[in-house]
Amino acid sequence: MARIAGVNIPTNKRVLIALQYIHGIGQQKAAEICKKVGLADERRVNQLSDDEVLRIRETIDRDYTVEGDLRRDVAMNIKRLMDLGCYRGLRHRKGLPVRGQRTHTNARTRKGPAKPIAGKKKAA
């Protein structure tokens, strides 16, 4: 099992797909990395030599922000918004949708499960 950027990537998948298991690498960046290293799209992780895995690892470390560093950057950006007290920061602080979605109905992912209100009857 190849370990890249602190993540064990699956051995039986194509390199293009397996690289996407790393936080911060999607389809586009995975294709870019394969092109830089010079790997064919149909190659599988278990077919890679140690040298090729090392080249992939070095390319990712040098050119991309992934995993822990990326998570830390995102968390710091959210914390900065909250400290500023701007609208987006307040929405993060309250656990409400940040990007303008409606909250009268829906928004259950951000708000959590519905909490019943005592004494409130359903409108008929």
Backbone atoms as SQL, in Angstrom:
CREATE TABLE atoms (id INTEGER PRIMARY KEY, chain TEXT, resi INTEGER, resn TEXT, atom TEXT, x REAL, y REAL, z REAL);
INSERT INTO atoms VALUES
  (1, 'A', 1, 'MET', 'N', 0.848, -1.191, 0.000),
  (2, 'A', 1, 'MET', 'CA', 0.000, 0.000, 0.000),
  (3, 'A', 1, 'MET', 'C', 0.883, 1.241, 0.000),
  (4, 'A', 2, 'ALA', 'N', 0.660, 2.125, -0.959),
  (5, 'A', 2, 'ALA', 'CA', 1.452, 3.347, -1.071),
  (6, 'A', 2, 'ALA', 'C', 0.947, 4.379, -0.074),
  (7, 'A', 3, 'ARG', 'N', 1.889, 5.058, 0.568),
  (8, 'A', 3, 'ARG', 'CA', 1.531, 6.103, 1.525),
  (9, 'A', 3, 'ARG', 'C', 2.043, 7.430, 0.986),
  (10, 'A', 4, 'ILE', 'N', 1.100, 8.306, 0.648),
  (11, 'A', 4, 'ILE', 'CA', 1.452, 9.608, 0.089),
  (12, 'A', 4, 'ILE', 'C', 0.756, 10.680, 0.908),
  (13, 'A', 5, 'ALA', 'N', 1.497, 11.689, 1.341),
  (14, 'A', 5, 'ALA', 'CA', 0.972, 12.823, 2.118),
  (15, 'A', 5, 'ALA', 'C', 0.232, 12.348, 3.370),
  (16, 'A', 6, 'GLY', 'N', 0.727, 11.268, 3.981),
  (17, 'A', 6, 'GLY', 'CA', 0.142, 10.765, 5.212),
  (18, 'A', 6, 'GLY', 'C', -1.140, 9.975, 5.015),
  (19, 'A', 7, 'VAL', 'N', -1.454, 9.606, 3.773),
  (20, 'A', 7, 'VAL', 'CA', -2.678, 8.858, 3.477),
  (21, 'A', 7, 'VAL', 'C', -2.303, 7.562, 2.768),
  (22, 'A', 8, 'ASN', 'N', -2.881, 6.456, 3.233),
  (23, 'A', 8, 'ASN', 'CA', -2.697, 5.188, 2.526),
  (24, 'A', 8, 'ASN', 'C', -3.647, 5.183, 1.340),
  (25, 'A', 9, 'ILE', 'N', -3.096, 5.216, 0.131),
  (26, 'A', 9, 'ILE', 'CA', -3.971, 5.210, -1.037),
  (27, 'A', 9, 'ILE', 'C', -4.189, 3.770, -1.485),
  (28, 'A', 10, 'PRO', 'N', -5.405, 3.444, -1.958),
  (29, 'A', 10, 'PRO', 'CA', -5.730, 2.056, -2.313),
  (30, 'A', 10, 'PRO', 'C', -4.862, 1.543, -3.460),
  (31, 'A', 11, 'THR', 'N', -4.436, 0.285, -3.370),
  (32, 'A', 11, 'THR', 'CA', -3.472, -0.254, -4.334),
  (33, 'A', 11, 'THR', 'C', -4.106, -0.757, -5.622),
  (34, 'A', 12, 'ASN', 'N', -5.363, -1.185, -5.580),
  (35, 'A', 12, 'ASN', 'CA', -5.938, -1.810, -6.764),
  (36, 'A', 12, 'ASN', 'C', -6.654, -0.824, -7.679),
  (37, 'A', 13, 'LYS', 'N', -6.641, 0.466, -7.349),
  (38, 'A', 13, 'LYS', 'CA', -7.303, 1.467, -8.189),
  (39, 'A', 13, 'LYS', 'C', -6.285, 2.133, -9.113),
  (40, 'A', 14, 'ARG', 'N', -6.828, 2.817, -10.143),
  (41, 'A', 14, 'ARG', 'CA', -5.948, 3.582, -11.031),
  (42, 'A', 14, 'ARG', 'C', -5.356, 4.755, -10.247),
  (43, 'A', 15, 'VAL', 'N', -4.170, 5.170, -10.637),
  (44, 'A', 15, 'VAL', 'CA', -3.456, 6.240, -9.926),
  (45, 'A', 15, 'VAL', 'C', -4.299, 7.511, -9.909),
  (46, 'A', 16, 'LEU', 'N', -4.957, 7.799, -11.044),
  (47, 'A', 16, 'LEU', 'CA', -5.784, 9.003, -11.169),
  (48, 'A', 16, 'LEU', 'C', -6.875, 9.039, -10.099),
  (49, 'A', 17, 'ILE', 'N', -7.482, 7.884, -9.824),
  (50, 'A', 17, 'ILE', 'CA', -8.559, 7.791, -8.837),
  (51, 'A', 17, 'ILE', 'C', -7.971, 7.748, -7.425),
  (52, 'A', 18, 'ALA', 'N', -6.905, 6.988, -7.237),
  (53, 'A', 18, 'ALA', 'CA', -6.324, 6.792, -5.905),
  (54, 'A', 18, 'ALA', 'C', -5.792, 8.096, -5.317),
  (55, 'A', 19, 'LEU', 'N', -5.245, 8.971, -6.167),
  (56, 'A', 19, 'LEU', 'CA', -4.717, 10.247, -5.667),
  (57, 'A', 19, 'LEU', 'C', -5.822, 11.116, -5.076),
  (58, 'A', 20, 'GLN', 'N', -7.068, 10.913, -5.523),
  (59, 'A', 20, 'GLN', 'CA', -8.178, 11.730, -5.043),
  (60, 'A', 20, 'GLN', 'C', -8.576, 11.382, -3.611),
  (61, 'A', 21, 'TYR', 'N', -7.997, 10.320, -3.046),
  (62, 'A', 21, 'TYR', 'CA', -8.242, 9.986, -1.645),
  (63, 'A', 21, 'TYR', 'C', -7.507, 10.960, -0.724),
  (64, 'A', 22, 'ILE', 'N', -6.585, 11.738, -1.281),
  (65, 'A', 22, 'ILE', 'CA', -5.847, 12.731, -0.501),
  (66, 'A', 22, 'ILE', 'C', -6.676, 14.007, -0.459),
  (67, 'A', 23, 'HIS', 'N', -6.902, 14.547, 0.754),
  (68, 'A', 23, 'HIS', 'CA', -7.697, 15.772, 0.915),
  (69, 'A', 23, 'HIS', 'C', -6.983, 16.915, 0.203),
  (70, 'A', 24, 'GLY', 'N', -7.687, 17.569, -0.721),
  (71, 'A', 24, 'GLY', 'CA', -7.107, 18.692, -1.448),
  (72, 'A', 24, 'GLY', 'C', -6.719, 18.339, -2.867),
  (73, 'A', 25, 'ILE', 'N', -6.876, 17.067, -3.263),
  (74, 'A', 25, 'ILE', 'CA', -6.587, 16.660, -4.638),
  (75, 'A', 25, 'ILE', 'C', -7.859, 16.096, -5.248),
  (76, 'A', 26, 'GLY', 'N', -8.306, 16.740, -6.321),
  (77, 'A', 26, 'GLY', 'CA', -9.485, 16.289, -7.044),
  (78, 'A', 26, 'GLY', 'C', -9.080, 15.756, -8.410),
  (79, 'A', 27, 'GLN', 'N', -10.036, 15.694, -9.327),
  (80, 'A', 27, 'GLN', 'CA', -9.770, 15.148, -10.657),
  (81, 'A', 27, 'GLN', 'C', -8.712, 15.954, -11.403),
  (82, 'A', 28, 'GLN', 'N', -8.862, 17.270, -11.387),
  (83, 'A', 28, 'GLN', 'CA', -7.951, 18.122, -12.151),
  (84, 'A', 28, 'GLN', 'C', -6.518, 18.014, -11.638),
  (85, 'A', 29, 'LYS', 'N', -6.348, 18.135, -10.334),
  (86, 'A', 29, 'LYS', 'CA', -5.006, 18.095, -9.768),
  (87, 'A', 29, 'LYS', 'C', -4.382, 16.710, -9.901),
  (88, 'A', 30, 'ALA', 'N', -5.193, 15.658, -9.784),
  (89, 'A', 30, 'ALA', 'CA', -4.682, 14.298, -9.956),
  (90, 'A', 30, 'ALA', 'C', -4.158, 14.114, -11.376),
  (91, 'A', 31, 'ALA', 'N', -4.902, 14.619, -12.360),
  (92, 'A', 31, 'ALA', 'CA', -4.467, 14.529, -13.761),
  (93, 'A', 31, 'ALA', 'C', -3.180, 15.329, -13.976),
  (94, 'A', 32, 'GLU', 'N', -3.097, 16.520, -13.364),
  (95, 'A', 32, 'GLU', 'CA', -1.890, 17.355, -13.450),
  (96, 'A', 32, 'GLU', 'C', -0.677, 16.622, -12.900),
  (97, 'A', 33, 'ILE', 'N', -0.848, 15.996, -11.737),
  (98, 'A', 33, 'ILE', 'CA', 0.254, 15.292, -11.080),
  (99, 'A', 33, 'ILE', 'C', 0.730, 14.136, -11.952),
  (100, 'A', 34, 'CYS', 'N', -0.223, 13.367, -12.494),
  (101, 'A', 34, 'CYS', 'CA', 0.143, 12.240, -13.368),
  (102, 'A', 34, 'CYS', 'C', 0.906, 12.729, -14.597),
  (103, 'A', 35, 'LYS', 'N', 0.481, 13.870, -15.132),
  (104, 'A', 35, 'LYS', 'CA', 1.148, 14.428, -16.308),
  (105, 'A', 35, 'LYS', 'C', 2.570, 14.883, -15.959),
  (106, 'A', 36, 'LYS', 'N', 2.739, 15.551, -14.803),
  (107, 'A', 36, 'LYS', 'CA', 4.061, 16.021, -14.376),
  (108, 'A', 36, 'LYS', 'C', 5.026, 14.860, -14.153),
  (109, 'A', 37, 'VAL', 'N', 4.505, 13.796, -13.537),
  (110, 'A', 37, 'VAL', 'CA', 5.355, 12.637, -13.225),
  (111, 'A', 37, 'VAL', 'C', 5.565, 11.773, -14.470),
  (112, 'A', 38, 'GLY', 'N', 4.648, 11.883, -15.437),
  (113, 'A', 38, 'GLY', 'CA', 4.771, 11.121, -16.674),
  (114, 'A', 38, 'GLY', 'C', 4.170, 9.731, -16.588),
  (115, 'A', 39, 'LEU', 'N', 3.029, 9.622, -15.916),
  (116, 'A', 39, 'LEU', 'CA', 2.342, 8.339, -15.777),
  (117, 'A', 39, 'LEU', 'C', 1.161, 8.273, -16.743),
  (118, 'A', 40, 'ALA', 'N', 0.934, 7.088, -17.297),
  (119, 'A', 40, 'ALA', 'CA', -0.244, 6.880, -18.140),
  (120, 'A', 40, 'ALA', 'C', -1.479, 6.804, -17.248),
  (121, 'A', 41, 'ASP', 'N', -2.633, 7.220, -17.781),
  (122, 'A', 41, 'ASP', 'CA', -3.874, 7.262, -16.998),
  (123, 'A', 41, 'ASP', 'C', -4.333, 5.882, -16.545),
  (124, 'A', 42, 'GLU', 'N', -4.033, 4.845, -17.322),
  (125, 'A', 42, 'GLU', 'CA', -4.558, 3.519, -16.988),
  (126, 'A', 42, 'GLU', 'C', -3.673, 2.738, -16.015),
  (127, 'A', 43, 'ARG', 'N', -2.558, 3.306, -15.602),
  (128, 'A', 43, 'ARG', 'CA', -1.675, 2.620, -14.644),
  (129, 'A', 43, 'ARG', 'C', -2.368, 2.495, -13.293),
  (130, 'A', 44, 'ARG', 'N', -2.124, 1.392, -12.618),
  (131, 'A', 44, 'ARG', 'CA', -2.687, 1.156, -11.294),
  (132, 'A', 44, 'ARG', 'C', -1.600, 1.344, -10.250),
  (133, 'A', 45, 'VAL', 'N', -2.019, 1.616, -9.018),
  (134, 'A', 45, 'VAL', 'CA', -1.074, 1.916, -7.941),
  (135, 'A', 45, 'VAL', 'C', -0.148, 0.728, -7.696),
  (136, 'A', 46, 'ASN', 'N', -0.681, -0.498, -7.768),
  (137, 'A', 46, 'ASN', 'CA', 0.171, -1.667, -7.498),
  (138, 'A', 46, 'ASN', 'C', 1.182, -1.932, -8.612),
  (139, 'A', 47, 'GLN', 'N', 1.053, -1.253, -9.745),
  (140, 'A', 47, 'GLN', 'CA', 2.016, -1.386, -10.841),
  (141, 'A', 47, 'GLN', 'C', 3.135, -0.353, -10.757),
  (142, 'A', 48, 'LEU', 'N', 3.035, 0.593, -9.831),
  (143, 'A', 48, 'LEU', 'CA', 4.032, 1.658, -9.726),
  (144, 'A', 48, 'LEU', 'C', 5.302, 1.150, -9.056),
  (145, 'A', 49, 'SER', 'N', 6.432, 1.644, -9.528),
  (146, 'A', 49, 'SER', 'CA', 7.701, 1.320, -8.874),
  (147, 'A', 49, 'SER', 'C', 7.886, 2.265, -7.681),
  (148, 'A', 50, 'ASP', 'N', 8.826, 1.936, -6.811),
  (149, 'A', 50, 'ASP', 'CA', 9.103, 2.790, -5.656),
  (150, 'A', 50, 'ASP', 'C', 9.559, 4.177, -6.103),
  (151, 'A', 51, 'ASP', 'N', 10.301, 4.221, -7.202),
  (152, 'A', 51, 'ASP', 'CA', 10.788, 5.501, -7.729),
  (153, 'A', 51, 'ASP', 'C', 9.628, 6.384, -8.173),
  (154, 'A', 52, 'GLU', 'N', 8.633, 5.794, -8.839),
  (155, 'A', 52, 'GLU', 'CA', 7.477, 6.569, -9.304),
  (156, 'A', 52, 'GLU', 'C', 6.653, 7.088, -8.126),
  (157, 'A', 53, 'VAL', 'N', 6.472, 6.252, -7.109),
  (158, 'A', 53, 'VAL', 'CA', 5.748, 6.689, -5.901),
  (159, 'A', 53, 'VAL', 'C', 6.500, 7.840, -5.237),
  (160, 'A', 54, 'LEU', 'N', 7.819, 7.740, -5.199),
  (161, 'A', 54, 'LEU', 'CA', 8.646, 8.798, -4.609),
  (162, 'A', 54, 'LEU', 'C', 8.500, 10.094, -5.401),
  (163, 'A', 55, 'ARG', 'N', 8.480, 9.998, -6.736),
  (164, 'A', 55, 'ARG', 'CA', 8.323, 11.194, -7.583),
  (165, 'A', 55, 'ARG', 'C', 6.954, 11.839, -7.369),
  (166, 'A', 56, 'ILE', 'N', 5.897, 11.013, -7.244),
  (167, 'A', 56, 'ILE', 'CA', 4.557, 11.543, -6.966),
  (168, 'A', 56, 'ILE', 'C', 4.564, 12.264, -5.626),
  (169, 'A', 57, 'ARG', 'N', 5.143, 11.626, -4.606),
  (170, 'A', 57, 'ARG', 'CA', 5.192, 12.201, -3.261),
  (171, 'A', 57, 'ARG', 'C', 5.927, 13.545, -3.270),
  (172, 'A', 58, 'GLU', 'N', 7.061, 13.598, -3.956),
  (173, 'A', 58, 'GLU', 'CA', 7.844, 14.848, -4.013),
  (174, 'A', 58, 'GLU', 'C', 7.087, 15.949, -4.748),
  (175, 'A', 59, 'THR', 'N', 6.402, 15.584, -5.846),
  (176, 'A', 59, 'THR', 'CA', 5.622, 16.568, -6.603),
  (177, 'A', 59, 'THR', 'C', 4.515, 17.164, -5.745),
  (178, 'A', 60, 'ILE', 'N', 3.803, 16.312, -5.012),
  (179, 'A', 60, 'ILE', 'CA', 2.710, 16.797, -4.155),
  (180, 'A', 60, 'ILE', 'C', 3.260, 17.677, -3.039),
  (181, 'A', 61, 'ASP', 'N', 4.342, 17.250, -2.395),
  (182, 'A', 61, 'ASP', 'CA', 4.933, 18.045, -1.299),
  (183, 'A', 61, 'ASP', 'C', 5.403, 19.407, -1.788),
  (184, 'A', 62, 'ARG', 'N', 5.956, 19.442, -3.002),
  (185, 'A', 62, 'ARG', 'CA', 6.541, 20.679, -3.515),
  (186, 'A', 62, 'ARG', 'C', 5.479, 21.649, -4.032),
  (187, 'A', 63, 'ASP', 'N', 4.470, 21.144, -4.755),
  (188, 'A', 63, 'ASP', 'CA', 3.587, 22.024, -5.519),
  (189, 'A', 63, 'ASP', 'C', 2.177, 22.208, -4.968),
  (190, 'A', 64, 'TYR', 'N', 1.749, 21.396, -4.011),
  (191, 'A', 64, 'TYR', 'CA', 0.347, 21.439, -3.581),
  (192, 'A', 64, 'TYR', 'C', 0.226, 21.532, -2.066),
  (193, 'A', 65, 'THR', 'N', -0.838, 22.193, -1.618),
  (194, 'A', 65, 'THR', 'CA', -1.187, 22.225, -0.198),
  (195, 'A', 65, 'THR', 'C', -2.269, 21.174, 0.007),
  (196, 'A', 66, 'VAL', 'N', -1.943, 20.145, 0.799),
  (197, 'A', 66, 'VAL', 'CA', -2.879, 19.033, 0.994),
  (198, 'A', 66, 'VAL', 'C', -2.964, 18.647, 2.460),
  (199, 'A', 67, 'GLU', 'N', -3.952, 17.818, 2.762),
  (200, 'A', 67, 'GLU', 'CA', -4.172, 17.199, 4.065),
  (201, 'A', 67, 'GLU', 'C', -4.095, 18.194, 5.225),
  (202, 'A', 68, 'GLY', 'N', -3.216, 17.969, 6.194),
  (203, 'A', 68, 'GLY', 'CA', -3.193, 18.743, 7.434),
  (204, 'A', 68, 'GLY', 'C', -3.009, 20.234, 7.215),
  (205, 'A', 69, 'ASP', 'N', -2.086, 20.600, 6.306),
  (206, 'A', 69, 'ASP', 'CA', -1.837, 22.018, 6.038),
  (207, 'A', 69, 'ASP', 'C', -3.080, 22.690, 5.467),
  (208, 'A', 70, 'LEU', 'N', -3.745, 22.002, 4.544),
  (209, 'A', 70, 'LEU', 'CA', -4.947, 22.562, 3.927),
  (210, 'A', 70, 'LEU', 'C', -6.070, 22.691, 4.942),
  (211, 'A', 71, 'ARG', 'N', -6.272, 21.658, 5.755),
  (212, 'A', 71, 'ARG', 'CA', -7.310, 21.702, 6.791),
  (213, 'A', 71, 'ARG', 'C', -7.031, 22.852, 7.768),
  (214, 'A', 72, 'ARG', 'N', -5.762, 23.034, 8.133),
  (215, 'A', 72, 'ARG', 'CA', -5.374, 24.113, 9.049),
  (216, 'A', 72, 'ARG', 'C', -5.655, 25.470, 8.409),
  (217, 'A', 73, 'ASP', 'N', -5.321, 25.628, 7.121),
  (218, 'A', 73, 'ASP', 'CA', -5.571, 26.893, 6.421),
  (219, 'A', 73, 'ASP', 'C', -7.056, 27.229, 6.405),
  (220, 'A', 74, 'VAL', 'N', -7.884, 26.227, 6.072),
  (221, 'A', 74, 'VAL', 'CA', -9.333, 26.446, 6.005),
  (222, 'A', 74, 'VAL', 'C', -9.868, 26.819, 7.391),
  (223, 'A', 75, 'ALA', 'N', -9.423, 26.088, 8.428),
  (224, 'A', 75, 'ALA', 'CA', -9.873, 26.377, 9.793),
  (225, 'A', 75, 'ALA', 'C', -9.453, 27.783, 10.217),
  (226, 'A', 76, 'MET', 'N', -8.240, 28.188, 9.862),
  (227, 'A', 76, 'MET', 'CA', -7.758, 29.531, 10.217),
  (228, 'A', 76, 'MET', 'C', -8.557, 30.609, 9.487),
  (229, 'A', 77, 'ASN', 'N', -8.925, 30.352, 8.218),
  (230, 'A', 77, 'ASN', 'CA', -9.734, 31.317, 7.472),
  (231, 'A', 77, 'ASN', 'C', -11.099, 31.499, 8.126),
  (232, 'A', 78, 'ILE', 'N', -11.715, 30.393, 8.545),
  (233, 'A', 78, 'ILE', 'CA', -13.026, 30.472, 9.204),
  (234, 'A', 78, 'ILE', 'C', -12.893, 31.188, 10.547),
  (235, 'A', 79, 'LYS', 'N', -11.834, 30.863, 11.289),
  (236, 'A', 79, 'LYS', 'CA', -11.597, 31.506, 12.586),
  (237, 'A', 79, 'LYS', 'C', -11.399, 33.015, 12.408),
  (238, 'A', 80, 'ARG', 'N', -10.680, 33.402, 11.343),
  (239, 'A', 80, 'ARG', 'CA', -10.454, 34.821, 11.060),
  (240, 'A', 80, 'ARG', 'C', -11.777, 35.535, 10.820),
  (241, 'A', 81, 'LEU', 'N', -12.662, 34.922, 10.031),
  (242, 'A', 81, 'LEU', 'CA', -13.977, 35.520, 9.768),
  (243, 'A', 81, 'LEU', 'C', -14.769, 35.678, 11.058),
  (244, 'A', 82, 'MET', 'N', -14.692, 34.661, 11.931),
  (245, 'A', 82, 'MET', 'CA', -15.433, 34.718, 13.190),
  (246, 'A', 82, 'MET', 'C', -14.872, 35.814, 14.100),
  (247, 'A', 83, 'ASP', 'N', -13.558, 35.958, 14.123),
  (248, 'A', 83, 'ASP', 'CA', -12.941, 36.994, 14.972),
  (249, 'A', 83, 'ASP', 'C', -13.269, 38.397, 14.477),
  (250, 'A', 84, 'LEU', 'N', -13.353, 38.544, 13.151),
  (251, 'A', 84, 'LEU', 'CA', -13.699, 39.853, 12.586),
  (252, 'A', 84, 'LEU', 'C', -15.118, 40.263, 12.947),
  (253, 'A', 85, 'GLY', 'N', -15.978, 39.262, 13.106),
  (254, 'A', 85, 'GLY', 'CA', -17.377, 39.557, 13.397),
  (255, 'A', 85, 'GLY', 'C', -18.150, 39.957, 12.168),
  (256, 'A', 86, 'CYS', 'N', -17.659, 39.590, 10.978),
  (257, 'A', 86, 'CYS', 'CA', -18.387, 39.902, 9.759),
  (258, 'A', 86, 'CYS', 'C', -19.581, 38.952, 9.622),
  (259, 'A', 87, 'TYR', 'N', -20.425, 39.207, 8.653),
  (260, 'A', 87, 'TYR', 'CA', -21.660, 38.436, 8.496),
  (261, 'A', 87, 'TYR', 'C', -21.361, 36.946, 8.349),
  (262, 'A', 88, 'ARG', 'N', -20.410, 36.606, 7.479),
  (263, 'A', 88, 'ARG', 'CA', -20.067, 35.196, 7.266),
  (264, 'A', 88, 'ARG', 'C', -19.545, 34.564, 8.545),
  (265, 'A', 89, 'GLY', 'N', -18.751, 35.323, 9.296),
  (266, 'A', 89, 'GLY', 'CA', -18.241, 34.817, 10.563),
  (267, 'A', 89, 'GLY', 'C', -19.345, 34.554, 11.569),
  (268, 'A', 90, 'LEU', 'N', -20.326, 35.453, 11.627),
  (269, 'A', 90, 'LEU', 'CA', -21.456, 35.269, 12.541),
  (270, 'A', 90, 'LEU', 'C', -22.260, 34.033, 12.175),
  (271, 'A', 91, 'ARG', 'N', -22.454, 33.808, 10.881),
  (272, 'A', 91, 'ARG', 'CA', -23.187, 32.619, 10.426),
  (273, 'A', 91, 'ARG', 'C', -22.429, 31.341, 10.809),
  (274, 'A', 92, 'HIS', 'N', -21.107, 31.364, 10.662),
  (275, 'A', 92, 'HIS', 'CA', -20.300, 30.210, 11.092),
  (276, 'A', 92, 'HIS', 'C', -20.464, 29.984, 12.593),
  (277, 'A', 93, 'ARG', 'N', -20.393, 31.075, 13.340),
  (278, 'A', 93, 'ARG', 'CA', -20.473, 30.994, 14.801),
  (279, 'A', 93, 'ARG', 'C', -21.809, 30.404, 15.251),
  (280, 'A', 94, 'LYS', 'N', -22.900, 30.800, 14.569),
  (281, 'A', 94, 'LYS', 'CA', -24.233, 30.329, 14.939),
  (282, 'A', 94, 'LYS', 'C', -24.562, 28.959, 14.350),
  (283, 'A', 95, 'GLY', 'N', -23.713, 28.452, 13.457),
  (284, 'A', 95, 'GLY', 'CA', -23.967, 27.157, 12.851),
  (285, 'A', 95, 'GLY', 'C', -25.077, 27.181, 11.825),
  (286, 'A', 96, 'LEU', 'N', -25.213, 28.308, 11.135),
  (287, 'A', 96, 'LEU', 'CA', -26.230, 28.464, 10.099),
  (288, 'A', 96, 'LEU', 'C', -25.564, 28.465, 8.722),
  (289, 'A', 97, 'PRO', 'N', -26.337, 28.293, 7.643),
  (290, 'A', 97, 'PRO', 'CA', -25.741, 28.333, 6.304),
  (291, 'A', 97, 'PRO', 'C', -25.080, 29.677, 6.045),
  (292, 'A', 98, 'VAL', 'N', -23.926, 29.658, 5.389),
  (293, 'A', 98, 'VAL', 'CA', -23.114, 30.858, 5.225),
  (294, 'A', 98, 'VAL', 'C', -23.370, 31.538, 3.889),
  (295, 'A', 99, 'ARG', 'N', -23.818, 30.786, 2.899),
  (296, 'A', 99, 'ARG', 'CA', -23.832, 31.317, 1.539),
  (297, 'A', 99, 'ARG', 'C', -25.213, 31.691, 1.031),
  (298, 'A', 100, 'GLY', 'N', -26.076, 32.186, 1.892),
  (299, 'A', 100, 'GLY', 'CA', -27.325, 32.777, 1.436),
  (300, 'A', 100, 'GLY', 'C', -28.491, 31.828, 1.262),
  (301, 'A', 101, 'GLN', 'N', -28.351, 30.578, 1.705),
  (302, 'A', 101, 'GLN', 'CA', -29.477, 29.658, 1.553),
  (303, 'A', 101, 'GLN', 'C', -30.594, 30.022, 2.528),
  (304, 'A', 102, 'ARG', 'N', -31.809, 29.567, 2.216),
  (305, 'A', 102, 'ARG', 'CA', -32.945, 29.834, 3.094),
  (306, 'A', 102, 'ARG', 'C', -32.840, 28.950, 4.334),
  (307, 'A', 103, 'THR', 'N', -33.394, 29.437, 5.443),
  (308, 'A', 103, 'THR', 'CA', -33.349, 28.655, 6.675),
  (309, 'A', 103, 'THR', 'C', -34.732, 28.409, 7.256),
  (310, 'A', 104, 'HIS', 'N', -35.758, 29.032, 6.682),
  (311, 'A', 104, 'HIS', 'CA', -37.119, 28.819, 7.193),
  (312, 'A', 104, 'HIS', 'C', -37.474, 27.340, 7.088),
  (313, 'A', 105, 'THR', 'N', -37.178, 26.756, 5.951),
  (314, 'A', 105, 'THR', 'CA', -37.261, 25.308, 5.797),
  (315, 'A', 105, 'THR', 'C', -35.882, 24.853, 5.328),
  (316, 'A', 106, 'ASN', 'N', -35.633, 23.580, 5.389),
  (317, 'A', 106, 'ASN', 'CA', -34.348, 22.998, 4.968),
  (318, 'A', 106, 'ASN', 'C', -33.204, 23.462, 5.869),
  (319, 'A', 107, 'ALA', 'N', -31.997, 23.491, 5.386),
  (320, 'A', 107, 'ALA', 'CA', -30.790, 23.851, 6.141),
  (321, 'A', 107, 'ALA', 'C', -30.518, 22.887, 7.291),
  (322, 'A', 108, 'ARG', 'N', -31.035, 21.667, 7.194),
  (323, 'A', 108, 'ARG', 'CA', -30.895, 20.703, 8.291),
  (324, 'A', 108, 'ARG', 'C', -29.464, 20.224, 8.486),
  (325, 'A', 109, 'THR', 'N', -28.666, 20.241, 7.442),
  (326, 'A', 109, 'THR', 'CA', -27.285, 19.801, 7.573),
  (327, 'A', 109, 'THR', 'C', -26.526, 20.720, 8.529),
  (328, 'A', 110, 'ARG', 'N', -26.704, 22.015, 8.380),
  (329, 'A', 110, 'ARG', 'CA', -26.017, 22.972, 9.244),
  (330, 'A', 110, 'ARG', 'C', -26.678, 23.098, 10.618),
  (331, 'A', 111, 'LYS', 'N', -28.030, 23.073, 10.653),
  (332, 'A', 111, 'LYS', 'CA', -28.744, 23.333, 11.903),
  (333, 'A', 111, 'LYS', 'C', -28.873, 22.101, 12.781),
  (334, 'A', 112, 'GLY', 'N', -28.680, 20.902, 12.225),
  (335, 'A', 112, 'GLY', 'CA', -28.838, 19.677, 12.998),
  (336, 'A', 112, 'GLY', 'C', -30.280, 19.218, 12.963),
  (337, 'A', 113, 'PRO', 'N', -30.584, 18.139, 13.667),
  (338, 'A', 113, 'PRO', 'CA', -31.953, 17.622, 13.639),
  (339, 'A', 113, 'PRO', 'C', -32.944, 18.620, 14.245),
  (340, 'A', 114, 'ALA', 'N', -34.196, 18.566, 13.754),
  (341, 'A', 114, 'ALA', 'CA', -35.223, 19.500, 14.195),
  (342, 'A', 114, 'ALA', 'C', -35.518, 19.321, 15.676),
  (343, 'A', 115, 'LYS', 'N', -35.644, 20.437, 16.407),
  (344, 'A', 115, 'LYS', 'CA', -35.950, 20.403, 17.837),
  (345, 'A', 115, 'LYS', 'C', -37.395, 20.857, 18.021),
  (346, 'A', 116, 'PRO', 'N', -38.219, 20.041, 18.606),
  (347, 'A', 116, 'PRO', 'CA', -39.615, 20.466, 18.797),
  (348, 'A', 116, 'PRO', 'C', -39.706, 21.599, 19.822),
  (349, 'A', 117, 'ILE', 'N', -40.633, 22.503, 19.589),
  (350, 'A', 117, 'ILE', 'CA', -40.840, 23.633, 20.499),
  (351, 'A', 117, 'ILE', 'C', -42.082, 23.340, 21.332),
  (352, 'A', 118, 'ALA', 'N', -41.960, 23.385, 22.671),
  (353, 'A', 118, 'ALA', 'CA', -43.060, 23.064, 23.559),
  (354, 'A', 118, 'ALA', 'C', -44.180, 24.060, 23.393),
  (355, 'A', 119, 'GLY', 'N', -45.432, 23.571, 23.308),
  (356, 'A', 119, 'GLY', 'CA', -46.585, 24.436, 23.248),
  (357, 'A', 119, 'GLY', 'C', -46.927, 24.949, 21.868),
  (358, 'A', 120, 'LYS', 'N', -46.085, 24.668, 20.880),
  (359, 'A', 120, 'LYS', 'CA', -46.370, 25.146, 19.528),
  (360, 'A', 120, 'LYS', 'C', -47.171, 24.082, 18.802),
  (361, 'A', 121, 'LYS', 'N', -48.314, 24.501, 18.244),
  (362, 'A', 121, 'LYS', 'CA', -49.161, 23.565, 17.509),
  (363, 'A', 121, 'LYS', 'C', -48.971, 23.783, 16.013),
  (364, 'A', 122, 'LYS', 'N', -49.148, 22.735, 15.269),
  (365, 'A', 122, 'LYS', 'CA', -49.021, 22.848, 13.821),
  (366, 'A', 122, 'LYS', 'C', -50.154, 23.686, 13.260),
  (367, 'A', 123, 'ALA', 'N', -49.828, 24.563, 12.308),
  (368, 'A', 123, 'ALA', 'CA', -50.854, 25.395, 11.683),
  (369, 'A', 123, 'ALA', 'C', -51.663, 24.540, 10.727),
  (370, 'A', 124, 'ALA', 'N', -52.973, 24.620, 10.848),
  (371, 'A', 124, 'ALA', 'CA', -53.831, 23.755, 10.024),
  (372, 'A', 124, 'ALA', 'C', -54.225, 24.448, 8.729);
